[in-house]
Amino acid sequence: MEDIKNEPDQVAKTARYSAPALEKGLDIIELLAREEHGLSQSDIARSMGRSVGEIFRMLVALINRGYIAQDPDTDRYSLTTKLFAVAHQTPLIKRLTALSGPLMRKLTARINQSAHLGIISDDVVLIVGQVDPPSHHVMSIRLGARVDLWRASSGRVILAFAEEDRLQELFARVPLPKDKTEGHLREELAEIRLRGHEITDSFVARGIVNIAVPVFDHTGHTVAALTVPHLERFDDPISFQTCARHVIDTANTLSVALGGPTVPPYEDKTAPPSRE
C-alpha cells in the first residue's frame, strides 16, 4: 500500500524536475543520429510529433553550438562530429584511442589492410578508431559509424566475453537478425569465446573476411574490439594467415597496455572459415 500511496508524489516530483527544452534538443540529436542523409525541418517536426515552430529555436541553438549543421543545397539538418569529439573526451575512449592509434598505424602498414576499433554504445557498435593502410585499394568503415550490434564482428567478439546479465539484457532489448535465433547466436558467441577471436565472412560485403579480436581492460572485461575487414588482392605478398596473426598480436598488446588479459595466438589450422 505504501508504494501505491507514494506513486502520485513520484509523478509530481518527476514533472517538477523535467526540462522540456533539454529533452526536445536531445530528441532532435537522437533522431538525426539515425539518419544518414539528414532531415528537413518539417521531417524532424513530423517525426517528433511537434510543430515546425516548436523545434525552430532548438535547431538554431544546436547549430550555434556546433552539434548540427544545415546543408545549404537541400536545407536538411544532420549531426556534425562535435558530439563524437565530446564522447572522445571520456576517460575510457580517450585512453583507448591514445593507446590504439600508434598500434593500429603500425598494424595497417605491416599487413596493408585497414583496421578499426569498435565499442558498444547505446546498443550499437560505435567505431571510435579507424586507420587505412598506404594501399590505394582498401575496405574500411567511417570513423563514428554506428553498426547493428548482432551483425558486426566487433560487437560479437565483445559480447562473446560479456557477463550473462548483460547478454540477457541485450537479447531482450536489441532486435535479432531475421535469420538468427537467440540460441543460434549464443552458440556462435560460445565458439568465439572458445577460440578467442572471430574470423568470418563480412556481414555487409561479399569477398571480405572479418578478423575481429576482443580488447580487455584491467578488470578483465571486454571494452572494445579490433577488427580488420580483410580484402584479398591479386599477388598480395602478405598471406591471410600472417595478417590474422598480426591482428591478434596487436589486440593482445592493446589489452596488456590496459592491464587486461590476452587471447590465444592465431593457429593456422584451416582456411578462413565461411559463415553459413
ABEGO torsion letter per residue (X at the ends): XAAAAAAAAAAAAAAAABBAAAAAAAAAAAAAAABAAEBBAAAAAAAAGBBAAAAAAAAAAAAAAGABBBBAAAGBBBBBAAAAAAAAABAAAAAAAAAAAAAAAAAAAAAGBBBBBBBBBGGBBBBABBBBBABABBBBBBBGBBBBAAABAAAAAAAAABBAAAAAAAAAABBBBAABBAAAAAAAAAAAAAAGBBBBBBAABBGBBBBBBBBBBAAGBBABBBBBBBBBBBGBABBAAAAAAAAAAAAAAAAAAAGBBBBBBBBBABBBBBBX
